Amino acid sequence: MSTLLYAGFVAAGAVTLVIKAYRNFNSTSARHPFDLHPILKEVEVRNLRTTGEIIVGFSFYALLYLVT
């Protein structure tokens, strides 16, 4: 019973970390290099990536959260 309880807490912690990683991964940065590249002012970063690249990027980001 103790092992099952421990595994439940570890799984809940992992889910919490993945949710936090998801929120941070999808948040936008306040810093934009518009002074250097004004043509990028209207460009959304999400439009520059494919769905596969987003999935791989988030998976790596979440893995870093879980490993840490």
N, C-alpha and C positions, 0 to 999 in steps of 0.2 A: 504494500500500500504506500509506503514511504517513497519508493522509487517512482511509482506512478504519479504521486503528488509533485515530486521534484521535476519530472519530465513535463508535467502540465505547466509549472511555473516557468521553465525554460522555454517552452513553446509560446506561452503568453508573452514573455519578454521578447522573443524573436519577432512575433507578429507586431508588437509595439514598435520595435526598431524599424521594421520594414515600412510601417505606416509613417513614421517620422522621416525616413529616407524618401518616401514618395512625396511628402509635403515639401521637403527641401529641394528635391530634384525638380519639381514643377514650379518652384518660386522663381521670380525674375530678379535679376540683380539690379541694383539702383545705379550701378556704374555703367555708362555707355560711352564708347570712344567716338562720340559724334563730332567732337572738335577735330579729330584726325580724319574721320571718314564720314562726312555729312550725308553721303548717299545712303548710308545704312540706317538713317533716322526712322524710316517707315517700315523697315524689314523686321518681321518676327523671326526669332531664332528657330522656332518650331517648324517654320516653313522651309528651312534650309536642310532639314534632316529627314531621312526616310523613317518609316515605322520600325523597320528592323534595327536601325541605328539607335532609335529611342529605347527600344526594348533592351538591347545589349548594354547601352549606357546606364539605364536604370538598374539592370541586373548587377552590373559591376559596382555601381554606387551602393546598392543595398548590401552586396557582399562585403564591401569595405565596412559598412556599419556593423554587420554581424560579426565580422572577424575582430574588429576593435572591441 
